[in-house]
Amino acid sequence: MSIRSEKVAEEIKHQLNTAMSKDLSEIPGLGLVTISKVIMAPDLKLAKVYLSFLGNKEPAEKCVEKISSRKKHIRYLLAKHIVLKYVPDIMFYHDDTTEYADKMQKIFNELHKDETKD
């Protein structure tokens, strides 16, 4: 990824975190939503946004769908705060790296327990 793409991705991440905390907090059942990573396409017309959820009452996929349904409003908020030739299209994804890390940690702990028994 180029330096410009990285800078734009960081700015989009910052602005979306602000928008999520202020303007999109009224979506029921989401809990705390944070943007964990933003990956920009080389032409800066597409942003892949990875979300993590804390305290959500619904499955993560359902939460991603709720946020995706408000994509127009989110792009509008983004356009108000970022000056680019094109406001990028946004694709939302669930970031499951923390759940994966927890699962791996549990496996390692169980393996370690088995080793200490022998």
Secondary structure, 3 states (H helix, E strand, C coil): CCHHHHHHHHHHHHHHHHHHHHCCCCCCCCCEEEEEEEEECCCCCEEEEEEEEECCCCCHHHHHHHHHCCHHHHHHHHHHHCCCCCCCEEEEEECCHHHHHHHHHHHHHHHHHHHHHC
